[in-house]
Amino acid sequence: MPTAFDHLHTPALTLRRLRLADAPTIFERYARDPAVTRYISWPPHRSLAETTDFLERVGRAAAKGRGHAYAILPAGEAALCGAIGYDLHGPKITVGYVLARSHWGQGLASAALGALTGWALAQPELWRVEALCHPDNRGSLAVMGKCGFLQEGLLRREAIFPNLSPEPQDCLILAKTR
Ligand SMILES: CC(C)(COP(=O)(O)OP(=O)(O)OC[C@H]1O[C@@H](n2cnc3c(N)ncnc32)[C@H](O)[C@@H]1OP(=O)(O)O)[C@@H](O)C(=O)NCCC(=O)NCCS
């Protein structure tokens, strides 16, 4: 079975597996920030326990080979500033990423997504890297455009964004393939 790595290094950053000990940094740096969670699928964490629960779910998914998640460590910094992860669905992965506001606008999300996508499409078993994105999330759309993802369509009423509305919202679907 393919499909995970422990570390990926680029000049801009390192990706390494998330671990339980990351909970305080994740909670403090971004998981409790409503500006960060606006367009993602979970509400801001209200306590460190919620971040710990999240990391326990990450660990279980990895143990079952369903998905893997990584800390983003910018070059020259010891602490993580975000995370990127994916779920496996046969020949494709679905990706998601999040960055602390303190680190927006430095090219880090593009570097992280570029590294993960480059790794994925070099695996013989993987052919497609896919992501869903709220149509108003201009930052994330720009990141994917920069990484060579193409917009394939609009999925109507596809997903709930709990920080925007209780009603399911339309989602853009984007992918990069080989
Ligand atoms: C979206 C997000 C990941 C962008 O991270 P980032 O590291 O700041 O992005 P980058 O620096 O790699 O930017 C890549 C491009 O996007 C553009 N961009 C970034 N944020 C933008 C925004 N809010 N609006 C418009 N363009 C934006 C940058 O200008 C850059 O373009 P350029 O290279 O032509 O200058 C970050 O804002 C974030 O974590 N948001 C909250 C979580 C989230 O929405 N995750 C994605 C869910 S689909």
The ligand as an SDF file (V2000), in Angstrom:
LIG
                    3D

 48 50  0  0  0  0  0  0  0  0999 V2000
   -6.0300   30.3710    2.1090 C   0  0  0  0  0  0  0  0  0  0  0  0
   -4.6750   30.2660    2.8090 C   0  0  0  0  0  0  0  0  0  0  0  0
   -4.3260   28.7880    2.9440 C   0  0  0  0  0  0  0  0  0  0  0  0
   -3.6270   30.9910    1.9590 C   0  0  0  0  0  0  0  0  0  0  0  0
   -2.3540   30.7680    2.5490 O   0  0  0  0  0  0  0  0  0  0  0  0
   -1.0880   31.7110    2.1850 P   0  0  0  0  0  0  0  0  0  0  0  0
    0.1300   30.9890    2.6560 O   0  0  0  0  0  0  0  0  0  0  0  0
   -1.3230   33.0760    2.6810 O   0  0  0  0  0  0  0  0  0  0  0  0
   -1.1380   31.6970    0.6000 O   0  0  0  0  0  0  0  0  0  0  0  0
    0.1160   32.0360   -0.3340 P   0  0  0  0  0  0  0  0  0  0  0  0
    0.9740   33.0440    0.3450 O   0  0  0  0  0  0  0  0  0  0  0  0
    0.7290   30.7550   -0.7800 O   0  0  0  0  0  0  0  0  0  0  0  0
   -0.6170   32.7680   -1.5360 O   0  0  0  0  0  0  0  0  0  0  0  0
   -0.7490   32.2320   -2.8370 C   0  0  0  0  0  0  0  0  0  0  0  0
   -1.4160   33.2710   -3.7040 C   0  0  0  0  0  0  0  0  0  0  0  0
   -2.7140   33.5230   -3.1730 O   0  0  0  0  0  0  0  0  0  0  0  0
   -2.9140   34.9010   -2.9940 C   0  0  0  0  0  0  0  0  0  0  0  0
   -3.7770   35.0680   -1.8220 N   0  0  0  0  0  0  0  0  0  0  0  0
   -3.5510   34.5980   -0.5780 C   0  0  0  0  0  0  0  0  0  0  0  0
   -4.5740   34.9560    0.2340 N   0  0  0  0  0  0  0  0  0  0  0  0
   -5.4230   35.6740   -0.5180 C   0  0  0  0  0  0  0  0  0  0  0  0
   -6.6840   36.2930   -0.2550 C   0  0  0  0  0  0  0  0  0  0  0  0
   -7.2480   36.2550    0.9580 N   0  0  0  0  0  0  0  0  0  0  0  0
   -7.3230   36.9090   -1.2680 N   0  0  0  0  0  0  0  0  0  0  0  0
   -6.7860   36.9460   -2.5090 C   0  0  0  0  0  0  0  0  0  0  0  0
   -5.5990   36.3580   -2.8260 N   0  0  0  0  0  0  0  0  0  0  0  0
   -4.9360   35.7430   -1.8350 C   0  0  0  0  0  0  0  0  0  0  0  0
   -1.5410   35.4490   -2.7680 C   0  0  0  0  0  0  0  0  0  0  0  0
   -1.4670   36.8220   -3.0890 O   0  0  0  0  0  0  0  0  0  0  0  0
   -0.6990   34.5950   -3.6940 C   0  0  0  0  0  0  0  0  0  0  0  0
   -0.7650   35.0720   -5.0100 O   0  0  0  0  0  0  0  0  0  0  0  0
    0.5630   35.6480   -5.7400 P   0  0  0  0  0  0  0  0  0  0  0  0
    1.5850   34.5790   -5.6270 O   0  0  0  0  0  0  0  0  0  0  0  0
    0.0750   35.9060   -7.1130 O   0  0  0  0  0  0  0  0  0  0  0  0
    0.9170   36.8470   -4.9510 O   0  0  0  0  0  0  0  0  0  0  0  0
   -4.7090   30.9050    4.2130 C   0  0  0  0  0  0  0  0  0  0  0  0
   -5.2230   32.2140    4.0880 O   0  0  0  0  0  0  0  0  0  0  0  0
   -5.5620   30.1320    5.2040 C   0  0  0  0  0  0  0  0  0  0  0  0
   -5.0580   29.2800    5.9220 O   0  0  0  0  0  0  0  0  0  0  0  0
   -6.8790   30.4450    5.2610 N   0  0  0  0  0  0  0  0  0  0  0  0
   -7.7670   29.7890    6.2060 C   0  0  0  0  0  0  0  0  0  0  0  0
   -7.9610   28.2920    5.9490 C   0  0  0  0  0  0  0  0  0  0  0  0
   -8.4740   27.9670    4.5520 C   0  0  0  0  0  0  0  0  0  0  0  0
   -9.2810   28.6850    3.9840 O   0  0  0  0  0  0  0  0  0  0  0  0
   -8.0010   26.8300    4.0240 N   0  0  0  0  0  0  0  0  0  0  0  0
   -8.3770   26.3650    2.6960 C   0  0  0  0  0  0  0  0  0  0  0  0
   -9.7060   25.6930    2.6790 C   0  0  0  0  0  0  0  0  0  0  0  0
  -10.1840   25.2100    1.0000 S   0  0  0  0  0  0  0  0  0  0  0  0
  1  2  1  0
  2  3  1  0
  2  4  1  0
  2 36  1  0
  4  5  1  0
  5  6  1  0
  6  7  2  0
  6  8  1  0
  6  9  1  0
  9 10  1  0
 10 11  2  0
 10 12  1  0
 10 13  1  0
 13 14  1  0
 14 15  1  0
 15 16  1  0
 15 30  1  0
 16 17  1  0
 17 18  1  0
 17 28  1  0
 18 19  1  0
 18 27  1  0
 19 20  2  0
 20 21  1  0
 21 22  1  0
 21 27  2  0
 22 23  1  0
 22 24  2  0
 24 25  1  0
 25 26  2  0
 26 27  1  0
 28 29  1  0
 28 30  1  0
 30 31  1  0
 31 32  1  0
 32 33  2  0
 32 34  1  0
 32 35  1  0
 36 37  1  0
 36 38  1  0
 38 39  2  0
 38 40  1  0
 40 41  1  0
 41 42  1  0
 42 43  1  0
 43 44  2  0
 43 45  1  0
 45 46  1  0
 46 47  1  0
 47 48  1  0
M  END
$$$$
